[in-house]
């Protein structure tokens, strides 16, 4: 009879910190929270509103007020099931600074053993958490990237976004000597000690190449797993533009060298 496998680096009943940067996601904020909450992990959910102007901030402020008055749930703005407030921690930026800045704020507040980045739209599906967390919980990985290009189902559109993503990933791989397929993915997961040793500087979407370069320099064990992807159109609220691609290119080159 085979012996049960044991990895001394495995995590037993780890606490997950889900960090969600939020900017102008009034239409999706309730549903993404419901989806994250229903995942079956011991967790905290850290929301950082980056000075939203579309009403998202007011929705989160109402949740925070209900929390402070001892309420365990909040009526949903979208009219569907209420939002469980018990594991939410909500923070507000005083001015809009970008995704990277919101993530820095969120990372500074985490108390979990594993940190996962989740966008506030519905492009990335929390049902993928199990496969994202497995390599870290099993003790095989320190960092996991969820790749949109390893065979998971995805909505089809924007050929030139695909070309830009693949080109930026290839250039990042050249500079970092990694073999990633999707450097620009939202789903990045870290053991807590990985982030404790990294100082992040990028304010906008330059976070993606910056964190990739700094993880590579740390010689951490990195895994990729396939994820699903339901990308939005610009009419549906997609925010990234060609200017962010240029910024990502600059960050790939900049963070190739020591800060």
ZITAWO-V232510 format. One record per helix or strand of 3 or more residues. SS is the DSSP state (H for helix, E for strand). FROM is the first residue (numbers start at 1). TO is the last residue. If there is no record, write none. Layout:
ss | from | to
SS | FROM | TO
SS | FROM | TO
//
This chain:
ss | from | to
E | 16 | 22
H | 29 | 37
E | 43 | 49
H | 56 | 68
E | 88 | 92
H | 99 | 109
E | 114 | 117
H | 126 | 137
E | 143 | 147
H | 159 | 176
E | 188 | 191
H | 192 | 196
H | 207 | 217
E | 222 | 226
H | 242 | 254
//
